[in-house]
C-alpha cells in the first residue's frame, strides 16, 4: 500500500496524519500527495516490549518525507542516518521503510 500525506488546498501546508483543519490557515479542503520517499534523520531500537518474549529488537527511524512531514517508520533493512528510503504501509497499516 502506498503512503499519502494531505496538502491544504488554500496554503499548501502538508500534514500527516490527516486533519480536519489546516494548522496554518484553518482551511478544510485537502488533496492527497503520495509520499513514497524520504531521508532517515534518526534511528533507535526498541529491545523490550510488553507481551513480546524473545522477539529481538524492532528497528525504528524518523524519516523526513520528501513531501514534507516527518514520520516514525519500522525499518525493513539496515539503514543509517542520511540514507534515502522508500516508504509504504504494510498489511497492518504500519509505516515501513526500506533502503532505496
N, CA, C and O of each residue as an XYZ file, in Angstrom:
400
protein
N       0.834     -1.181      0.000
C       0.000      0.000      0.000
C       0.875      1.239      0.000
O       1.952      1.250      0.597
N       0.418      2.265     -0.660
C       1.202      3.494     -0.691
C       0.815      4.407      0.475
O      -0.295      4.344      1.002
N       1.745      5.235      0.844
C       1.570      6.188      1.938
C       1.269      7.548      1.328
O       1.935      7.962      0.379
N       0.273      8.249      1.864
C      -0.069      9.571      1.365
C      -0.097     10.579      2.509
O      -0.321     10.225      3.667
N       0.138     11.849      2.157
C       0.005     12.958      3.094
C      -1.069     13.885      2.547
O      -1.438     13.799      1.375
N      -1.561     14.757      3.389
C      -2.603     15.702      2.980
C      -1.983     17.074      2.772
O      -1.181     17.535      3.585
N      -2.365     17.726      1.670
C      -1.873     19.074      1.353
C      -3.058     20.031      1.341
O      -4.052     19.787      0.656
N      -2.954     21.107      2.092
C      -4.023     22.103      2.163
C      -4.178     22.783      0.808
O      -3.201     23.270      0.238
N      -5.397     22.816      0.297
C      -5.680     23.457     -0.985
C      -5.403     24.962     -0.909
O      -4.924     25.558     -1.874
N      -5.704     25.566      0.230
C      -5.583     27.026      0.377
C      -4.133     27.503      0.478
O      -3.743     28.440     -0.219
N      -3.316     26.854      1.356
C      -1.967     27.383      1.587
C      -0.835     26.422      1.222
O       0.327     26.829      1.204
N      -1.147     25.155      0.930
C      -0.119     24.205      0.525
C       0.594     23.486      1.653
O       1.499     22.693      1.390
N       0.219     23.735      2.906
C       0.831     23.046      4.040
C       0.544     21.549      3.943
O      -0.588     21.148      3.674
N       1.580     20.716      4.165
C       1.375     19.270      4.156
C       1.378     18.752      5.585
O       2.183     19.186      6.409
N       0.473     17.822      5.876
C       0.359     17.250      7.221
C       0.208     15.735      7.143
O      -0.295     15.190      6.160
N       0.651     15.081      8.192
C       0.430     13.654      8.381
C       0.412     13.416      9.873
O       1.330     13.851     10.569
N      -0.591     12.745     10.388
C      -1.763     12.213      9.699
C      -2.716     13.327      9.275
O      -2.520     14.498      9.601
N      -3.746     12.930      8.542
C      -4.734     13.891      8.042
C      -5.421     14.612      9.199
O      -5.562     14.061     10.291
N      -5.844     15.841      8.950
C      -6.546     16.647      9.953
C      -7.813     17.229      9.328
O      -7.956     17.267      8.106
N      -8.708     17.670     10.168
C      -9.925     18.323      9.680
C      -9.629     19.730      9.170
O     -10.124     20.138      8.120
N      -8.808     20.473      9.932
C      -8.486     21.858      9.577
C      -6.979     22.033      9.472
O      -6.219     21.412     10.214
N      -6.556     22.882      8.546
C      -5.138     23.192      8.380
C      -4.640     23.950      9.612
O      -5.278     24.915     10.033
N      -3.505     23.531     10.200
C      -2.983     24.223     11.375
C      -2.414     25.609     11.050
O      -2.185     26.402     11.963
N      -2.185     25.913      9.779
C      -1.616     27.206      9.383
C      -2.698     28.208      9.023
O      -2.699     29.325      9.542
N      -3.634     27.825      8.130
C      -4.610     28.805      7.628
C      -6.053     28.493      8.010
O      -6.939     29.309      7.759
N      -6.313     27.328      8.612
C      -7.671     26.971      9.004
C      -8.503     26.384      7.874
O      -9.690     26.113      8.060
N      -7.896     26.184      6.699
C      -8.612     25.613      5.557
C      -9.097     24.202      5.841
O      -8.519     23.484      6.657
N     -10.173     23.813      5.154
C     -10.750     22.485      5.380
C     -10.778     21.628      4.117
O     -11.395     20.563      4.109
N     -10.110     22.084      3.041
C     -10.069     21.305      1.804
C      -8.651     20.792      1.590
O      -7.679     21.542      1.682
N      -8.557     19.506      1.306
C      -7.265     18.839      1.218
C      -7.132     18.081     -0.092
O      -8.127     17.660     -0.681
N      -5.885     17.909     -0.548
C      -5.588     16.997     -1.645
C      -4.591     15.972     -1.100
O      -3.839     16.254     -0.167
N      -4.600     14.797     -1.691
C      -3.697     13.722     -1.263
C      -2.443     13.737     -2.129
O      -2.533     13.870     -3.349
N      -1.267     13.598     -1.499
C       0.009     13.528     -2.200
C       0.685     12.223     -1.796
O       0.768     11.908     -0.609
N       1.164     11.469     -2.770
C       1.881     10.242     -2.457
C       3.221     10.602     -1.818
O       3.924     11.498     -2.286
N       3.559      9.900     -0.757
C       4.798     10.150     -0.015
C       5.598      8.857      0.040
O       5.614      8.179      1.067
N       6.253      8.517     -1.045
C       6.914      7.230     -1.160
C       8.391      7.251     -0.792
O       9.003      6.189     -0.670
N       8.981      8.432     -0.614
C      10.414      8.505     -0.356
C      10.721      9.495      0.768
O       9.955     10.419      1.041
N      11.867      9.267      1.405
C      12.300     10.162      2.463
C      13.744      9.917      2.838
O      14.429      9.099      2.224
N      14.205     10.638      3.862
C      15.580     10.533      4.341
C      15.572     10.258      5.837
O      14.855     10.918      6.589
N      16.370      9.284      6.271
C      16.467      8.925      7.685
C      17.163     10.056      8.431
O      18.258     10.480      8.061
N      16.505     10.543      9.501
C      17.090     11.614     10.314
C      17.519     11.138     11.697
O      18.354     11.778     12.335
N      16.960     10.019     12.173
C      17.328      9.480     13.483
C      16.963      7.999     13.521
O      16.064      7.557     12.805
N      17.666      7.233     14.363
C      17.443      5.793     14.488
C      17.369      5.386     15.948
O      17.983      6.017     16.808
N      16.616      4.330     16.227
C      16.579      3.753     17.567
C      16.166      2.286     17.449
O      15.650      1.851     16.420
N      16.401      1.540     18.518
C      15.993      0.135     18.580
C      15.181     -0.066     19.850
O      15.630      0.284     20.941
N      13.983     -0.631     19.709
C      13.151     -0.990     20.858
C      13.477     -2.450     21.182
O      13.173     -3.346     20.395
N      14.093     -2.685     22.335
C      14.544     -4.040     22.680
C      13.581     -4.795     23.595
O      13.578     -6.026     23.613
N      12.768     -4.062     24.351
C      11.845     -4.706     25.276
C      10.439     -4.178     25.023
O      10.200     -2.972     25.072
N       9.510     -5.094     24.750
C       8.120     -4.715     24.512
C       7.218     -5.581     25.379
O       7.472     -6.773     25.554
N       6.183     -4.989     25.911
C       5.236     -5.718     26.739
C       4.586     -6.818     25.898
O       4.091     -6.555     24.802
N       4.588     -8.040     26.408
C       3.940     -9.154     25.720
C       4.748     -9.776     24.605
O       4.277    -10.724     23.977
N       5.943     -9.287     24.328
C       6.779     -9.848     23.258
C       7.998    -10.499     23.893
O       8.914     -9.814     24.348
N       8.002    -11.807     23.918
C       9.096    -12.550     24.542
C      10.076    -13.024     23.479
O       9.682    -13.658     22.500
N      11.362    -12.712     23.677
C      12.423    -13.149     22.774
C      12.140    -12.803     21.312
O      12.431    -13.603     20.423
N      11.587    -11.647     21.059
C      11.257    -11.281     19.680
C      12.379    -10.493     18.999
O      12.279    -10.177     17.813
N      13.437    -10.176     19.734
C      14.501     -9.370     19.158
C      14.102     -7.909     19.132
O      12.991     -7.558     19.528
N      14.991     -7.067     18.674
C      14.726     -5.642     18.648
C      13.929     -5.217     17.432
O      13.984     -5.847     16.375
N      13.186     -4.132     17.604
C      12.469     -3.515     16.500
C      13.220     -2.237     16.138
O      13.370     -1.344     16.972
N      13.685     -2.152     14.910
C      14.459     -1.001     14.449
C      13.505      0.056     13.895
O      12.728     -0.209     12.978
N      13.580      1.262     14.473
C      12.713      2.370     14.070
C      13.559      3.537     13.574
O      14.705      3.712     13.987
N      12.975      4.330     12.683
C      13.668      5.507     12.157
C      12.709      6.672     12.044
O      11.541      6.498     11.698
N      13.209      7.863     12.336
C      12.492      9.088     11.988
C      12.860      9.363     10.537
O      14.037      9.403     10.179
N      11.830      9.552      9.702
C      12.071      9.760      8.271
C      11.421     11.074      7.846
O      10.211     11.254      7.985
N      12.243     11.993      7.324
C      11.735     13.246      6.765
C      11.293     12.936      5.336
O      12.122     12.675      4.464
N       9.967     12.967      5.104
C       9.442     12.652      3.784
C       9.739     13.785      2.810
O       9.770     14.952      3.199
N       9.957     13.440      1.540
C      10.157     14.468      0.518
C       8.926     15.359      0.407
O       9.029     16.517      0.003
N       7.754     14.817      0.768
C       6.506     15.584      0.709
C       6.378     16.575      1.866
O       5.482     17.419      1.844
N       7.249     16.495      2.877
C       7.215     17.477      3.950
C       7.278     16.929      5.366
O       8.294     17.115      6.035
N       6.224     16.253      5.860
C       6.206     15.824      7.255
C       7.266     14.770      7.594
O       7.835     14.136      6.706
N       7.516     14.599      8.882
C       8.400     13.548      9.387
C       7.542     12.472     10.039
O       6.594     12.777     10.762
N       7.885     11.193      9.776
C       7.149     10.067     10.343
C       8.116      9.112     11.027
O       9.319      9.137     10.767
N       7.578      8.273     11.901
C       8.339      7.195     12.509
C       8.000      5.937     11.730
O       6.827      5.599     11.568
N       9.027      5.240     11.246
C       8.818      4.048     10.422
C       9.611      2.872     10.967
O      10.689      3.046     11.534
N       9.074      1.688     10.791
C       9.771      0.449     11.108
C      10.704      0.146      9.945
O      10.281      0.182      8.789
N      11.971     -0.153     10.233
C      12.935     -0.428      9.169
C      12.876     -1.889      8.745
O      12.951     -2.786      9.586
N      12.743     -2.131      7.445
C      12.760     -3.483      6.902
C      14.184     -3.958      6.658
O      14.451     -5.159      6.633
N      15.100     -3.005      6.477
C      16.500     -3.343      6.232
C      17.381     -2.360      7.004
O      16.912     -1.312      7.448
N      18.639     -2.701      7.158
C      19.568     -1.851      7.903
C      19.714     -0.514      7.187
O      19.865     -0.463      5.966
N      19.667      0.555      7.953
C      19.818      1.900      7.398
C      20.623      2.741      8.374
O      20.749      2.410      9.553
N      21.165      3.839      7.855
C      21.918      4.765      8.677
C      21.362      6.171      8.481
O      20.653      6.448      7.514
N      21.696      7.042      9.412
C      21.264      8.435      9.318
C      21.729      9.012      7.985
O      22.890      8.855      7.607
N      20.816      9.683      7.273
C      21.130     10.271      5.978
C      20.784      9.389      4.796
O      20.809      9.859      3.658
N      20.459      8.107      5.031
C      20.099      7.196      3.939
C      18.755      7.564      3.332
O      17.840      7.983      4.041
N      18.639      7.409      2.027
C      17.361      7.563      1.335
C      16.587      6.257      1.496
O      17.153      5.174      1.353
N      15.290      6.363      1.794
C      14.466      5.169      1.983
C      13.153      5.301      1.214
O      12.686      6.400      0.915
N      12.582      4.148      0.908
C      11.246      4.082      0.311
C      10.263      3.820      1.439
O      10.550      3.026      2.335
N       9.113      4.474      1.409
C       8.091      4.329      2.446
C       6.859      3.638      1.880
O       6.498      3.837      0.720
N       6.219      2.824      2.714
C       4.981      2.148      2.326
C       4.215      1.798      3.594
O       4.730      1.943      4.703
N       2.989      1.338      3.421
C       2.190      0.811      4.526
C       2.146     -0.701      4.381
O       1.955     -1.216      3.279
N       2.323     -1.421      5.495
C       2.217     -2.877      5.423
C       0.760     -3.307      5.575
O      -0.134     -2.463      5.645
N       0.522     -4.605      5.626
C      -0.846     -5.128      5.687
C      -1.582     -4.734      6.969
O      -2.810     -4.805      7.026
N      -0.835     -4.319      7.998
C      -1.448     -3.871      9.246
C      -1.460     -2.342      9.336
O      -1.704     -1.784     10.405
N      -1.198     -1.672      8.218
C      -1.212     -0.212      8.097
C      -0.141      0.473      8.938
O      -0.326      1.602      9.392
N       0.977     -0.216      9.141
C       2.138      0.389      9.806
C       3.043      0.976      8.735
O       3.128      0.435      7.633
N       3.712      2.064      9.042
C       4.656      2.665      8.106
C       5.953      1.881      8.166
O       6.529      1.696      9.238
N       6.409      1.423      7.007
C       7.667      0.683      6.918
C       8.588      1.392      5.931
O       8.135      1.994      4.958
N       9.891      1.309      6.203
C      10.880      1.942      5.350
C      11.930      0.904      4.958
O      12.300      0.039      5.752
N      12.397      1.010      3.721
C      13.490      0.156      3.263
C      14.418      1.007      2.417
O      13.984      1.932      1.731
N      15.703      0.680      2.476
C      16.687      1.453      1.698
C      16.354      1.389      0.231
O      15.964      0.344     -0.291
N      16.514      2.532     -0.437
C      16.193      2.558     -1.871
C      17.400      2.256     -2.727
O      17.299      2.239     -3.953
